[in-house]
Amino acid sequence: MKHEDAVTALAGATNWHKASYSKENACVEVGFVPGLVGVRDTKLGAASPILAFDPSEWDAFLRGVKDGEFDLT
């Protein structure tokens, strides 16, 4: 699937939810459609750019987060 098509599919998702660790004014939302996971800026809502991942990319990202791969310290 082309990136533009993935973003269009995710833009129509109705199941966006705020990340549980988000702070006030520093939030992200995650939304799902079959075969895709999207991430967008909560403050911008539907106007936010969307990052699109396939399920294997999303799983790899979550594993990296849990393993501290992206920690700044």
Rosetta blueprint (number, residue, H / E / L):
1 M L
2 K L
3 H H
4 E H
5 D H
6 A H
7 V H
8 T H
9 A H
10 L H
11 A H
12 G L
13 A L
14 T L
15 N L
16 W L
17 H E
18 K E
19 A L
20 S L
21 Y L
22 S L
23 K E
24 E L
25 N L
26 A E
27 C L
28 V E
29 E E
30 V E
31 G E
32 F E
33 V E
34 P L
35 G L
36 L E
37 V E
38 G E
39 V E
40 R E
41 D E
42 T L
43 K L
44 L L
45 G H
46 A H
47 A H
48 S L
49 P L
50 I L
51 L E
52 A E
53 F E
54 D L
55 P H
56 S H
57 E H
58 W H
59 D H
60 A H
61 F H
62 L H
63 R H
64 G H
65 V H
66 K H
67 D L
68 G L
69 E L
70 F L
71 D L
72 L L
73 T L
